[in-house]
Amino acid sequence: MDLAGIDPVFVKAVDVLAKFSADDYNRMLYEARLKEWRDNQSRIDGARKEGQEERLDEILDLMKKGYTSTDIENHFRKQTRPATA
């Protein structure tokens, strides 16, 4: 890629991006965060489709409190688990 005549800040950003994407650990972190975001989006979209506005509000509140998608899933599992004698 010919970067002659391009803003040096842009050139530096491309360089940093190339280094970041080549690092396995950082790529793994990025992919984990992306999966977490997609899981939460899927949960929100599902609640909207099912017309569960109360559940959607609860999911959003839990996300604001820093709950992970696993925490949210466990939270709802506990709510729907049948009572034992």
N, C-alpha and C positions, 0 to 999 in steps of 0.2 A: 504494500500500500504506500503510495507516494504522499508524504505528509508535508512536503515543501510548500511554504506559503500559507499553512494553516496555523491558527492561533496556538501558541505554545501551551496554553492551559488545556486546550482540547487534546493535544498530543500527549501531555502528561496524564490526562484522564484515561486515554486509551491504553497507555502503558500500565497504569495501576489496575485497570480492568483486566488486562491480559494476565498480569501477575496473580490477581485475585482468583480468576477463573482457573488458573493452572494449579492452584493449591487444593489438594484433595480434602483437607480438613475444612477449609472455608467453604468449599463447594458442598460438603456434607451438611454443614450448618445451614447454609442457604436452602438446600433441598428440604431439610427438616422443618425450617421455618415456613417454607412455601407449602409443604404438606399440611402443617398446622393451620395455616391461613385457609387453604382449600377445604379442609375438614370443617372448620368453623363456617365458611361460606355455604357449604353443602347443608349443614345443620340449619342455618338461617333460611336458606332457600326452601328446604323441606318443610319447615314450620310455616312459612308463608303459603306454600302450596296447599297445605292441610288446613289452612285457616286458623292456625293456633297462635293467635296474636299474644295471648298470655305467655305461652311457652317461648315465643320469640323474644318477648320483653325479658323473660327470665334468663335466656341464653345471653342476650346482650349485657344484662347486669353482671352475670358471672364473668363474661369476657372482660368487662371494665375492671373487675376486681382482680384480674390476672389469672383466672382459671385457665388451664390448658384444655385442649379438646378431650383428653382422657379424663380430666377432672369433671368436665361437664357431662360426659357420657356416664361416668360413675354416679354422678349426682342424680341423673334421671333414672338410672337403673335402680338405685335405692328407693326412689319414689314409686316405682312400678312393681317392685318385688312383693309377692304375696306374703301376708302375715303368717308366721308359723305358730303352731300351738305349743 
